[in-house]
Amino acid sequence: MRHQAEMQGRLAHMTETLSQRQSELGQAVNQRLDGMSQRLGSTITEQTKSTHENLRLLQERLAVIDAAQNNIQSLAKDVVGLQAILSNKQTRGAFGQGRMEAIVADGLPMGAYEFQTQLSNGKRPDCTIRMPNGAPPLVIDAKFPLEAWNVFRDVAAPEARKAAAAQFRRDLEVHIRDIAEKYLIPRETQEMAFLFVPSESIFAEIHEHFDGAVQKAQRLRVVIVSPSLLMLSIQVIQAVLKDQRMREQAHLIQGEVAHLMEDLSRLDDRTRKLQGHFLAAQRDVEQILTSSDKLVKRGAKIGGLELESVTESASESEPSPPRAVESRSGLLKFRVVDED
C-alpha cells in the first residue's frame, strides 16, 4: 500500500508537471501567435494605406485625363468656327498661345517652364522651358503669319495663288528671322528655338509646298513644330528632367535600397528563428504526447495488476520469515510478510 501510495503520488506529480508544461506551451504559442497577428495586422494596414494612396493618385490622373478629353471635345466642337476665330490677328495669337500652353502644362511639372518671361534684351517669348544640368532655357514662339496663309488657301486662280504663296513665304521667312534675332541669345537661351504651328494640316502644307522656308528655318536654327511634335518634344524633355532628378537622388536611393536589404535580411533571420521555435515546440509536444501515452498505459497496467501472495508452511511457534514475491506482470516487487 505504501508503494502504491508513492506510485500514485509520483503519478500525480507527473500529471501536475505535464499540465504545467502544457499550460506553458499553450501560453508561449498564444504569445507567438499574438505577435504574428500584430505584425500581420500592421502589414495589412500599411498595404491598405498604400492601396488607398495609389487609388487616390489614379483618380487624380483620371481627372486630368478627363479634363484633357473635355478640352479635346470642346476643340472638336469649335472646328467649324475655327476660320472665324483665326481671322482676327489678336484672337489667332491667343488661340496659338492657348494650345501651346495647354501642351506644355500637361507635359511638364510646375517650375519647369514659364510664360511671357523677359529676356535680357527686353523681349518676351511666349514660353521658355528650363533645361537640365543648368543649360540655357528653350524658347517657344506661338505666333504664326496666318493671314497670308488664309489668302493662299482660299484663292483658286493660278496667278493669284502663286502671288499668295510668295506673300506667305515672305511673311514666314520674316517671322523666322525675327525669332532668330530676338530669342537666340548666346549663353542665355538654347541655340535653337521652336516655332509652334497650331494645326497639323498647316504644318503638312508648309513642308509640302514651302520647302525653301523650312530650309531657311533650319539654317537659322528655328524648328517648326506642330502640336504632335511639340508634345513629343515635351515628353523627351520630361524624360531628361526625370533622369536628372533620379541622378541627383541616386545616393539617397542607394541608401534606401541598402536599408531595405538590411530590413529584408533581418526579416529572413527572424522568420527562420520563428520557424525553428515552432519546430522545437512541435517536437516538444510530440515528446509530451509520447510520455503521456506511456503513462496512461502504465497506469492501466497498474490498475489491473493482480498480486499473489505465496505462503510457505512453517512451524506455529516460529514466525514465518519475510520473502520476496514477484507479481505476475513482472513490473514491481513487493516485500510480503505473512502473519498468523
Disulfide bonds with the S-S distance in Angstrom:
none
